[in-house]
Amino acid sequence: MNASIPVTRVTDHGTAKLMPDVDRARAWLLTVDGAPQSYVDLDDPAYLEFEYTRRLGYVLDAVAEEGRPLHVVHLGGGGLTLPRYVAATRPGSRQEVIEADGALLELVAEYLPLPPDSGVTPHAADARAWLEAAPDDHADVLIADVFGGSRVPAHLTTLAYAREAERVLRPDGVYLANLADAAPFGFLRSQLAAFATVFEELALIAEPGVLRGRRFGNAVLVAAHRPPAVAVLARRAAADAFPARVEHGAAVREFIGSARPVDDADAVPSPEPPDGAFGIG
């Protein structure tokens, strides 16, 4: 692939574009309908460019002892940034990627191929449908990073979905999600309320400006039946180039307030972000 030539292709769910990074020899930005989806460095798969992916990476590093292989299910594929990260940092891991846009998976396989020993199996399927068909106690980690354009689809925002996620995880498993919202946080609070119903422990990682309602932005949700490594996560998030805060325990319960989970019948997609809300970090 000529590193100077962008690639544009109409896929099943939009127009995907791969653009080379002039500062890194084999690094690419993937956008779909103009919204940034993934950043991949083929020479350094452990490099995470986007702020929210680094925060997800911090959690992935902390869920088990360093280097231990994990069974990870990724809902949402994009450029397969996090599957590459897990394969590089936890060799021998088994990973499944569930991506509704089969043509996007084909584009990524053609231009950003995985190493043959990556242990990553892509599936062209709807995330909720795949989850409902998966067996109990199936995975160590479940990561949800699913956006239709720049919004989380409605059927992945409900209490029934949260219950399916908990069922598919092993008893000591961890659920992670990339979410986005702004004050007054109706969507984010309802997501936390849903996962608080089925998991004993929650944490939220986001920039202070987002948590204070100053701007629209990403927030990483962590849900598990055992306490997350809050001190470790807090140190790493605070030391990031774009520092973030980790909320846990009483602070999360206070943030949820009177919010209630959403039922399937009442579900709507996550809020439309304002123009320019999503850039690369």
ZALO-444610 format. One line per field, with one value per residue: residue in one letter; residue number from 0; x, y, z of N, C-alpha, C, O in turn. Coordinates in pm, whole numbers, plus 50000, padded with zeros to 5 digits. Layout:
# ZALO-444610
residu = c(A_...)
num = c(NUM_...)
n_x = c(X_...)
n_y = c(Y_...)
n_z = c(Z_...)
ca_x = c(X_...)
ca_y = c(Y_...)
ca_z = c(Z_...)
c_x = c(X_...)
c_y = c(Y_...)
c_z = c(Z_...)
o_x = c(X_...)
o_y = c(Y_...)
o_z = c(Z_...)
***
This chain:
# ZALO-444610
residu = c(M_N_A_S_I_P_V_T_R_V_T_D_H_G_T_A_K_L_M_P_D_V_D_R_A_R_A_W_L_L_T_V_D_G_A_P_Q_S_Y_V_D_L_D_D_P_A_Y_L_E_F_E_Y_T_R_R_L_G_Y_V_L_D_A_V_A_E_E_G_R_P_L_H_V_V_H_L_G_G_G_G_L_T_L_P_R_Y_V_A_A_T_R_P_G_S_R_Q_E_V_I_E_A_D_G_A_L_L_E_L_V_A_E_Y_L_P_L_P_P_D_S_G_V_T_P_H_A_A_D_A_R_A_W_L_E_A_A_P_D_D_H_A_D_V_L_I_A_D_V_F_G_G_S_R_V_P_A_H_L_T_T_L_A_Y_A_R_E_A_E_R_V_L_R_P_D_G_V_Y_L_A_N_L_A_D_A_A_P_F_G_F_L_R_S_Q_L_A_A_F_A_T_V_F_E_E_L_A_L_I_A_E_P_G_V_L_R_G_R_R_F_G_N_A_V_L_V_A_A_H_R_P_P_A_V_A_V_L_A_R_R_A_A_A_D_A_F_P_A_R_V_E_H_G_A_A_V_R_E_F_I_G_S_A_R_P_V_D_D_A_D_A_V_P_S_P_E_P_P_D_G_A_F_G_I_G)
num = c(0_1_2_3_4_5_6_7_8_9_10_11_12_13_14_15_16_17_18_19_20_21_22_23_24_25_26_27_28_29_30_31_32_33_34_35_36_37_38_39_40_41_42_43_44_45_46_47_48_49_50_51_52_53_54_55_56_57_58_59_60_61_62_63_64_65_66_67_68_69_70_71_72_73_74_75_76_77_78_79_80_81_82_83_84_85_86_87_88_89_90_91_92_93_94_95_96_97_98_99_100_101_102_103_104_105_106_107_108_109_110_111_112_113_114_115_116_117_118_119_120_121_122_123_124_125_126_127_128_129_130_131_132_133_134_135_136_137_138_139_140_141_142_143_144_145_146_147_148_149_150_151_152_153_154_155_156_157_158_159_160_161_162_163_164_165_166_167_168_169_170_171_172_173_174_175_176_177_178_179_180_181_182_183_184_185_186_187_188_189_190_191_192_193_194_195_196_197_198_199_200_201_202_203_204_205_206_207_208_209_210_211_212_213_214_215_216_217_218_219_220_221_222_223_224_225_226_227_228_229_230_231_232_233_234_235_236_237_238_239_240_241_242_243_244_245_246_247_248_249_250_251_252_253_254_255_256_257_258_259_260_261_262_263_264_265_266_267_268_269_270_271_272_273_274_275_276_277_278_279_280)
n_x = c(50085_50061_50199_50132_49887_49552_49267_48944_48626_48299_48113_47913_47771_47828_48060_48386_48713_49059_49336_49672_49917_50136_50345_50411_50533_50381_50118_49769_49465_49132_48823_48465_48207_48311_48354_48597_48715_48912_49261_49551_49868_50070_50329_50366_50170_50095_50072_49857_49660_49420_49256_49053_49097_49343_49271_49099_49296_49453_49284_49266_49529_49526_49346_49433_49726_50038_50087_49938_49745_49420_49066_48901_48623_48525_48292_48209_48431_48593_48912_49038_49199_49222_49209_49456_49625_49585_49676_49945_50030_49944_50028_49904_49643_49292_49071_48766_48599_48323_48153_47926_47943_48030_48170_48344_48511_48633_48773_48956_49096_49220_49386_49494_49619_49598_49853_49943_49940_49777_49555_49302_48964_48746_48395_48124_47858_47561_47603_47439_47275_47469_47571_47348_47333_47563_47744_47702_47929_48154_48368_48663_48689_48480_48439_48278_48249_48079_47947_47702_47765_47820_47693_47580_47407_47056_46969_47180_47188_47037_46878_46830_47028_47255_47226_47265_47534_47653_47592_47739_47998_48263_48258_48453_48488_48526_48355_48377_48317_48301_48163_47970_47878_47710_47653_47310_47377_47194_47193_47441_47409_47189_47303_47498_47322_47190_47400_47478_47272_47322_47589_47827_48030_48132_48315_48416_48580_48702_48773_48821_48689_48481_48335_48254_48066_48136_48189_48107_48199_48406_48355_48476_48331_48355_48272_48216_48219_48395_48611_48751_49093_49137_49323_49553_49452_49376_49621_49750_49568_49569_49827_49831_49870_49644_49495_49283_49009_48926_48630_48457_48267_48097_48098_48024_47768_47646_47664_47494_47248_46904_46860_46732_46750_46717_46451_46407_46190_46181_46417_46664_46907_47242_47327_47347_47660_47801_47920_48255_48316_48445_48774_49110_49321)
n_y = c(49880_50215_50456_50720_50765_50823_50611_50552_50413_50296_50141_49893_50046_50314_50570_50490_50603_50582_50740_50838_50892_51150_51169_50922_50624_50390_50437_50490_50673_50597_50695_50713_50823_51073_51084_51028_50700_50503_50467_50336_50199_50019_49935_49962_49829_49861_50126_50383_50622_50777_50945_50815_50548_50502_50514_50294_50107_50134_50016_49756_49676_49648_49452_49195_49003_49122_49055_48818_48592_48664_48611_48801_48987_49202_49439_49603_49700_49866_49984_49778_49845_49809_49522_49466_49585_49429_49182_49242_49312_49109_48834_48539_48564_48504_48641_48791_48975_49170_49307_49503_49599_49442_49495_49691_49547_49392_49590_49675_49435_49415_49644_49703_49467_49202_49046_48705_48538_48655_48579_48683_48683_48796_48877_48930_49074_49174_49341_49309_49091_48892_48879_48786_48529_48413_48190_48136_48276_48329_48503_48687_48962_49217_49448_49734_49934_50072_50247_50393_50577_50852_50786_50582_50287_50238_49986_49896_50017_49947_49803_49529_49466_49516_49311_49088_49128_49091_48823_48689_48736_48599_48512_48674_48863_49163_49447_49690_50012_50253_50559_50855_51186_51484_51747_51768_51499_51288_51051_50921_50888_50713_50488_50417_50363_50136_49945_49941_49802_49537_49480_49477_49664_49978_50202_50519_50685_50986_51308_51587_51825_51730_51577_51782_51901_52087_52044_51840_51498_51196_50914_50652_50358_50127_49812_49560_49263_49267_49489_49745_49824_50089_50279_50234_50282_50549_50680_50637_50749_51015_51087_51098_51252_51397_51457_51253_51177_50936_50812_50650_50418_50586_50832_50769_50668_50900_51054_50911_50957_51010_50872_50626_50289_50215_50069_49826_49903_50177_50279_50495_50621_50725_51071_51310_51425_51755_51958_51897_51777_51535_51463_51366_51243)
n_z = c(50000_49909_50105_50087_49980_50033_50106_49996_50052_49992_50234_50407_50591_50553_50439_50429_50511_50478_50600_50565_50823_50836_51009_51112_50993_50902_50982_51030_50998_51045_50923_50933_50745_50793_51067_51314_51366_51421_51497_51371_51409_51224_51264_51533_51729_51994_52034_52120_51996_52020_52288_52444_52380_52497_52765_52784_52732_52964_53151_53046_53085_53358_53437_53477_53573_53440_53098_53095_52904_52771_52721_52508_52405_52154_52094_51818_51572_51391_51302_51432_51650_51937_51958_51834_52017_52250_52151_52119_52378_52541_52451_52291_52364_52319_52091_51990_51745_51692_51440_51273_51014_50750_50512_50594_50764_50565_50422_50618_50660_50414_50384_50634_50754_50997_51199_51122_51344_51534_51686_51665_51581_51348_51325_51116_51224_51406_51712_51947_51874_51838_52097_52241_52147_52238_52461_52821_53066_52900_52831_52938_52926_52804_52558_52461_52191_52004_51744_51550_51293_51470_51703_51974_51905_51968_52067_52210_52453_52671_52970_52935_52751_52910_53096_52933_52867_53119_53162_52965_53039_53241_53597_53724_53533_53324_53212_52962_52826_52568_52587_52514_52596_52719_52961_53058_53109_53063_52905_52976_53254_53259_53144_53334_53545_53446_53432_53696_53803_53743_53792_54059_54101_53979_53767_53638_53381_53277_53126_53346_53263_53103_53289_53456_53304_53112_52845_52559_52548_52561_52777_52973_53074_53336_53447_53687_53897_54096_54283_54079_53979_54112_54217_54063_53804_53835_53874_53627_53444_53528_53463_53192_52864_52814_53082_53287_53510_53759_53867_54134_54332_54586_54455_54194_54240_54331_54099_53929_54052_54040_53810_53584_53450_53096_52915_52648_52489_52515_52428_52285_52047_52154_52237_51968_51874_51903_51627_51546_51786_51818_51793_51716_51972)
ca_x = c(50000_50137_50171_50094_49759_49434_49177_48803_48540_48164_48094_47772_47705_47875_48179_48507_48832_49186_49427_49803_49973_50265_50448_50441_50550_50273_50005_49652_49341_49009_48700_48344_48121_48380_48377_48712_48679_49027_49396_49629_50008_50103_50462_50363_50030_50068_50057_49717_49657_49300_49256_48968_49157_49447_49204_49062_49421_49493_49203_49309_49656_49507_49245_49501_49870_50100_50117_49853_49648_49280_48965_48840_48524_48512_48171_48258_48564_48673_49041_49089_49308_49237_49253_49601_49691_49582_49764_50084_50064_49907_50036_49831_49502_49188_48987_48660_48555_48187_48139_47809_47978_48119_48257_48450_48606_48709_48865_49064_49177_49298_49485_49556_49606_49647_49954_49877_49931_49717_49452_49181_48865_48637_48263_48034_47731_47511_47660_47338_47234_47579_47579_47237_47358_47687_47722_47730_48067_48228_48485_48722_48667_48388_48460_48178_48285_47991_47884_47643_47809_47881_47598_47563_47273_46960_46955_47297_47183_46926_46902_46837_47163_47350_47213_47332_47678_47693_47578_47845_48125_48291_48227_48550_48508_48517_48289_48426_48243_48328_48038_47990_47761_47736_47555_47297_47420_47082_47234_47547_47353_47104_47393_47551_47213_47166_47507_47476_47169_47368_47726_47846_48130_48142_48406_48398_48704_48676_48840_48745_48601_48362_48256_48195_47964_48183_48189_48074_48321_48403_48371_48493_48261_48413_48176_48264_48170_48502_48657_48857_49219_49112_49445_49639_49389_49379_49757_49781_49480_49614_49956_49814_49887_49515_49462_49146_48979_48855_48527_48426_48194_47995_48098_47945_47628_47597_47650_47373_47134_46773_46848_46686_46786_46624_46400_46416_46079_46199_46556_46700_47054_47310_47309_47426_47764_47813_48024_48392_48332_48538_48898_49205_49395)
ca_y = c(50000_50339_50526_50860_50771_50785_50512_50578_50304_50287_50014_49861_50144_50451_50587_50478_50664_50559_50850_50815_50990_51191_51165_50784_50564_50300_50465_50529_50717_50551_50768_50667_50940_51189_51073_50942_50570_50427_50502_50212_50202_49879_49904_49971_49807_49902_50272_50423_50765_50842_50952_50714_50415_50489_50484_50153_50033_50133_49915_49625_49643_49627_49351_49071_49024_49163_48954_48699_48589_48681_48596_48934_49009_49343_49478_49715_49665_49975_49941_49672_49903_49743_49383_49467_49620_49311_49080_49283_49321_48982_48732_48416_48592_48472_48760_48792_49110_49168_49432_49491_49641_49341_49556_49761_49442_49355_49700_49670_49317_49438_49752_49702_49326_49154_48940_48574_48474_48753_48521_48766_48632_48892_48827_49031_49046_49276_49317_49258_48958_48800_48865_48704_48391_48365_48110_48194_48269_48309_48589_48759_49106_49255_49589_49789_50060_50060_50373_50407_50714_50900_50762_50442_50241_50230_49852_49869_50113_49910_49712_49393_49453_49507_49177_48995_49146_49027_48678_48638_48747_48509_48579_48779_48939_49309_49511_49825_50076_50391_50632_50999_51263_51617_51786_51714_51359_51193_50923_50858_50846_50595_50375_50378_50303_50001_49853_49928_49705_49399_49465_49531_49770_50062_50316_50606_50756_51095_51434_51668_51920_51658_51543_51906_51950_52200_52012_51704_51418_51052_50861_50507_50288_50001_49742_49427_49217_49289_49628_49772_49875_50232_50358_50219_50354_50693_50729_50637_50845_51150_51114_51101_51383_51462_51393_51216_51144_50810_50817_50514_50408_50686_50938_50720_50663_51039_51097_50848_51027_50945_50814_50488_50219_50226_49943_49817_49974_50322_50313_50583_50628_50826_51205_51355_51516_51882_51960_51912_51722_51423_51476_51267_51291)
ca_z = c(50000_49902_50230_50066_49910_50111_50047_50027_50005_50046_50302_50432_50678_50535_50356_50510_50453_50544_50569_50626_50916_50779_51112_51149_50861_50862_51071_50952_51062_50980_50951_50866_50726_50849_51211_51344_51423_51470_51455_51375_51369_51193_51317_51679_51764_52131_52038_52120_51966_52074_52435_52507_52365_52600_52892_52775_52745_53105_53219_52997_53151_53502_53470_53514_53581_53314_52998_53098_52795_52808_52617_52497_52300_52117_52021_51739_51524_51335_51250_51520_51730_52067_51940_51807_52143_52338_52093_52142_52521_52605_52346_52320_52395_52221_52077_51889_51709_51636_51365_51186_50878_50693_50412_50667_50802_50445_50395_50718_50633_50292_50395_50767_50792_51125_51190_51112_51476_51625_51771_51652_51486_51322_51288_51063_51292_51498_51845_52040_51831_51867_52242_52288_52105_52299_52582_52952_53117_52776_52810_53052_52907_52697_52529_52370_52126_51888_51705_51418_51271_51594_51812_52016_51865_52079_52125_52294_52564_52759_53081_52882_52694_53022_53153_52841_52883_53245_53145_52877_53110_53353_53724_53754_53410_53327_53099_52933_52717_52530_52577_52494_52638_52775_53062_53195_53115_53068_52848_53055_53383_53239_53121_53465_53622_53395_53470_53841_53836_53722_53840_54193_54104_53861_53766_53523_53352_53182_53156_53442_53195_53060_53409_53510_53213_53032_52703_52517_52539_52588_52913_52974_53181_53380_53532_53726_54027_54195_54272_53981_54034_54103_54241_53945_53694_53863_53849_53484_53378_53564_53401_53047_52801_52838_53210_53317_53649_53779_53970_54179_54458_54621_54354_54081_54283_54333_53960_53875_54109_54026_53675_53578_53327_52984_52860_52502_52424_52526_52398_52173_52037_52235_52179_51852_51920_51830_51525_51596_51921_51817_51719_51764_52087)
c_x = c(50088_50100_50127_49954_49644_49347_49035_48719_48403_48146_47944_47699_47755_47993_48301_48624_48952_49283_49561_49842_50113_50378_50489_50429_50433_50155_49892_49538_49225_48894_48585_48246_48179_48411_48497_48667_48797_49156_49480_49771_50052_50239_50465_50220_49995_50053_49909_49709_49539_49303_49173_49027_49270_49384_49153_49185_49469_49414_49245_49440_49636_49414_49307_49650_49929_50130_50027_49754_49505_49191_48885_48742_48510_48382_48203_48402_48648_48800_49107_49206_49328_49267_49403_49678_49697_49676_49910_50123_50033_49908_49966_49686_49412_49094_48886_48615_48421_48162_48025_47840_48080_48215_48370_48555_48694_48811_48985_49155_49268_49412_49557_49554_49663_49761_49886_49858_49862_49617_49321_49091_48755_48508_48181_47895_47689_47556_47558_47297_47344_47586_47469_47255_47482_47657_47749_47881_48168_48361_48535_48691_48573_48402_48357_48225_48211_47923_47829_47663_47880_47788_47592_47422_47184_46959_47076_47302_47090_46968_46912_46974_47267_47345_47278_47484_47728_47690_47696_47982_48139_48270_48325_48579_48484_48451_48344_48343_48294_48194_48068_47862_47807_47630_47420_47317_47305_47119_47336_47494_47267_47190_47453_47444_47186_47273_47521_47371_47223_47513_47742_47937_48130_48252_48383_48527_48676_48758_48756_48649_48474_48274_48191_48091_48006_48182_48146_48204_48299_48415_48380_48423_48331_48311_48227_48198_48276_48555_48764_48981_49219_49240_49538_49582_49397_49517_49785_49695_49525_49744_49948_49837_49759_49459_49313_49133_48904_48758_48485_48342_48089_47985_48016_47798_47568_47574_47523_47248_47006_46754_46807_46736_46677_46581_46411_46309_46100_46336_46568_46852_47112_47301_47398_47534_47763_47924_48161_48416_48436_48657_48991_49288_49541)
c_y = c(50124_50427_50669_50875_50731_50686_50546_50465_50315_50148_49993_49973_50287_50456_50590_50541_50631_50668_50827_50927_51025_51178_51023_50699_50477_50313_50527_50573_50667_50640_50700_50783_51063_51182_50982_50814_50500_50491_50377_50240_50057_49839_49901_49953_49843_50053_50307_50575_50835_50837_50839_50574_50395_50454_50340_50065_50025_50026_49775_49582_49600_49511_49217_49098_49046_49043_48832_48700_48598_48642_48726_48936_49159_49362_49608_49690_49783_49921_49833_49722_49828_49594_49374_49494_49498_49203_49112_49276_49193_48872_48603_48438_48545_48592_48740_48936_49100_49304_49415_49520_49544_49398_49635_49661_49401_49463_49695_49550_49338_49535_49757_49560_49296_49056_48803_48504_48563_48692_48596_48707_48735_48820_48944_49004_49167_49242_49256_49116_48855_48773_48771_48557_48330_48285_48189_48184_48251_48383_48650_48909_49125_49406_49634_49926_50063_50194_50358_50552_50760_50881_50613_50398_50213_50093_49811_49964_50068_49818_49567_49367_49437_49367_49072_49006_49076_48875_48619_48647_48639_48583_48689_48866_49088_49358_49652_49882_50217_50459_50780_51073_51401_51646_51812_51563_51259_51057_50852_50810_50720_50470_50325_50311_50160_49904_49840_49827_49562_49375_49533_49653_49845_50165_50391_50685_50861_51218_51516_51766_51856_51628_51666_51967_52065_52172_51868_51624_51273_51024_50710_50449_50155_49936_49602_49388_49229_49431_49644_49828_50028_50314_50353_50297_50504_50752_50740_50739_50989_51187_51121_51242_51466_51401_51366_51181_51012_50827_50675_50523_50516_50795_50896_50715_50803_51091_51038_50920_50948_50880_50668_50422_50235_50087_49945_49902_50125_50369_50404_50584_50733_50962_51231_51451_51647_51874_51979_51850_51612_51456_51369_51328_51257)
c_z = c(50000_50021_50211_50008_50002_50032_50091_49970_50071_50105_50329_50506_50660_50439_50446_50436_50541_50501_50638_50721_50866_50880_51152_51023_50816_50957_50990_51042_50979_51022_50877_50864_50796_50997_51237_51415_51487_51420_51476_51329_51348_51248_51469_51727_51908_52144_52024_52108_52032_52227_52497_52492_52465_52734_52895_52791_52889_53182_53175_53061_53296_53536_53510_53517_53443_53223_52997_52982_52847_52690_52615_52381_52278_52040_51950_51700_51480_51271_51333_51606_51860_52055_51911_51936_52236_52284_52118_52289_52597_52499_52389_52357_52281_52213_51965_51869_51639_51572_51265_51040_50820_50591_50477_50715_50683_50410_50489_50693_50512_50314_50530_50821_50930_51103_51190_51245_51579_51723_51766_51545_51466_51282_51235_51119_51375_51640_51942_52002_51862_52018_52293_52252_52172_52427_52710_52982_53003_52771_52940_53046_52788_52678_52427_52320_51993_51862_51565_51377_51397_51714_51845_51977_51986_52145_52207_52414_52676_52873_53032_52819_52805_53084_53063_52855_53010_53233_53068_52943_53216_53484_53762_53632_53427_53198_53085_52819_52694_52506_52556_52527_52684_52879_52996_53207_53128_53016_52937_53190_53367_53212_53252_53550_53577_53444_53621_53886_53830_53764_53976_54197_53971_53879_53636_53505_53245_53222_53254_53374_53144_53181_53471_53417_53126_52883_52681_52508_52574_52737_52902_53096_53209_53475_53560_53858_54135_54178_54166_54050_54027_54119_54121_53827_53713_53835_53700_53408_53406_53494_53248_52994_52811_52966_53228_53464_53653_53895_54005_54305_54475_54516_54232_54119_54287_54192_53899_53925_54096_53889_53684_53449_53221_52940_52708_52433_52421_52479_52277_52162_52131_52165_52058_51902_51842_51727_51589_51733_51926_51728_51767_51874_52079)
o_x = c(50178_49985_50089_49908_49639_49352_49010_48737_48393_48163_47860_47579_47728_48021_48318_48634_48948_49309_49563_49805_50199_50495_50591_50327_50389_50100_49914_49516_49218_48870_48604_48207_48106_48485_48500_48592_48785_49159_49481_49792_50068_50262_50557_50154_49877_50024_49843_49747_49555_49346_49219_49008_49291_49438_49164_49180_49520_49469_49259_49459_49716_49404_49239_49696_49877_50189_50038_49684_49473_49235_48812_48775_48486_48365_48221_48487_48761_48795_49223_49301_49440_49345_49470_49783_49802_49748_49992_50236_50088_49802_49970_49613_49450_49043_48915_48594_48407_48150_48028_47771_48201_48330_48479_48675_48814_48924_49099_49277_49379_49524_49668_49493_49762_49766_49781_49770_49886_49596_49235_49134_48677_48511_48171_47822_47772_47547_47590_47284_47314_47605_47495_47200_47504_47556_47812_47950_48257_48458_48461_48671_48586_48379_48349_48239_48271_47852_47899_47589_47989_47802_47599_47326_47231_46948_47077_47409_47066_47078_46994_47028_47357_47449_47339_47554_47831_47776_47745_48073_48040_48266_48286_48681_48430_48488_48357_48305_48326_48119_48181_47753_47926_47528_47415_47277_47317_47081_47318_47530_47271_47153_47457_47472_47162_47242_47570_47381_47177_47555_47677_47923_48129_48280_48335_48577_48629_48805_48633_48538_48369_48153_48085_48034_47921_48175_48148_48306_48189_48477_48301_48453_48363_48269_48274_48131_48249_48544_48859_48976_49290_49263_49596_49654_49422_49527_49837_49744_49519_49769_50048_49825_49764_49385_49228_49232_48828_48799_48478_48344_48003_47876_47946_47712_47452_47478_47453_47153_47000_46643_46842_46761_46561_46664_46424_46336_46045_46367_46493_46920_47040_47271_47509_47501_47726_48014_48180_48523_48507_48644_48953_49322_49617)
o_y = c(50137_50467_50735_50988_50616_50680_50566_50424_50339_50048_50068_49993_50372_50360_50679_50532_50649_50686_50798_51042_50937_51177_51005_50703_50489_50214_50605_50516_50690_50659_50638_50835_51145_51266_50870_50819_50442_50558_50319_50299_49983_49721_49843_50051_49854_50103_50266_50647_50940_50738_50775_50490_50284_50373_50272_49960_49921_49956_49685_49464_49524_49473_49133_49202_48997_48944_48749_48800_48545_48640_48756_48892_49235_49305_49712_49661_49799_49824_49799_49647_49786_49543_49282_49434_49468_49139_49021_49239_49169_48821_48563_48341_48547_48638_48682_49010_49030_49405_49324_49470_49561_49355_49645_49688_49378_49431_49710_49562_49286_49511_49810_49535_49356_48989_48787_48419_48548_48746_48575_48683_48759_48717_49047_48919_49251_49127_49160_49030_48745_48659_48686_48469_48210_48310_48294_48096_48167_48332_48663_48973_49057_49483_49578_50021_50058_50247_50317_50640_50712_50951_50528_50465_50170_50084_49703_49988_50146_49762_49491_49258_49354_49312_48977_48905_49009_48806_48511_48572_48594_48707_48787_48935_49133_49315_49725_49811_50290_50420_50824_51030_51431_51577_51871_51505_51157_50956_50735_50701_50630_50360_50204_50214_50072_49795_49738_49773_49475_49259_49634_49738_49784_50210_50335_50746_50828_51230_51515_51787_51920_51651_51656_52072_52134_52265_51786_51676_51231_51100_50647_50488_50081_49999_49532_49469_49205_49487_49565_49873_50088_50408_50454_50370_50578_50860_50841_50807_51074_51305_51147_51340_51589_51303_51446_51158_50980_50853_50588_50623_50534_50846_50979_50754_50823_51162_51107_50940_50832_50837_50597_50490_50266_49996_50051_49964_50194_50488_50393_50551_50820_50968_51179_51551_51647_51791_52067_51866_51597_51474_51289_51446_51292)
o_z = c(50082_50036_50307_49988_50046_49910_50210_49855_50191_50035_50279_50486_50745_50367_50528_50313_50662_50382_50758_50700_50856_50842_51219_50955_50701_51005_50897_51150_50858_51141_50773_50969_50852_51048_51186_51512_51596_51317_51585_51223_51445_51275_51528_51763_51942_52253_51928_52200_52093_52287_52591_52580_52513_52808_52997_52856_52932_53266_53258_53090_53350_53653_53571_53469_53342_53266_52906_52963_52953_52575_52709_52270_52373_51932_52013_51785_51525_51195_51306_51631_51891_52135_51959_51961_52293_52361_52137_52321_52705_52462_52505_52379_52164_52315_51860_51966_51538_51642_51182_50951_50837_50583_50422_50707_50699_50373_50447_50702_50509_50267_50539_50925_50973_50999_51253_51259_51699_51831_51852_51432_51558_51216_51301_51066_51410_51682_52011_52090_51908_52060_52378_52318_52162_52493_52707_52930_53011_52714_53038_53149_52686_52771_52318_52397_51886_51947_51473_51420_51427_51814_51756_52013_52091_52268_52267_52470_52769_52872_53083_52834_52794_53122_53113_52853_53008_53287_53101_52907_53274_53484_53826_53627_53527_53088_53183_52727_52788_52416_52579_52491_52686_52885_52888_53308_53196_53075_52970_53234_53452_53253_53277_53620_53660_53490_53670_53996_53904_53772_54004_54285_53864_53990_53537_53599_53136_53335_53245_53424_53141_53176_53532_53447_53070_52803_52773_52465_52611_52812_52832_53209_53116_53572_53470_53922_54253_54069_54161_54164_53946_54043_54081_53759_53618_53779_53653_53319_53317_53469_53183_53067_52816_52961_53188_53533_53562_54008_53918_54375_54389_54490_54173_54040_54250_54166_53824_53850_54135_53856_53778_53350_53251_52929_52647_52330_52335_52489_52180_52260_52180_52046_52048_51966_51725_51740_51673_51790_52025_51607_51853_51871_52169)
***
